[in-house]
Amino acid sequence: MTVEKALRILAGAITLLSLALAHWLSGYWLLLTAFVGLNLLQSGLTNWCPAMTIFRWLGLPDAGEKTCCK
């Protein structure tokens, strides 16, 4: 799994989770959805995302890196 794929999975999972929590518990959970959207927007503008930094620190490769020796 690459950093980019993990980031998309994380953003999608948090968005769906916050929508479910907003539906069943409180509308304030939509603020988490807004936070994810704002973070994706700033990531697109600045080319930096805190989650990507954490995924790289955990050892996930970037999409362009070779992951094996052939």
Beta strands, then each sheet from edge to edge (+ up, - down):
end
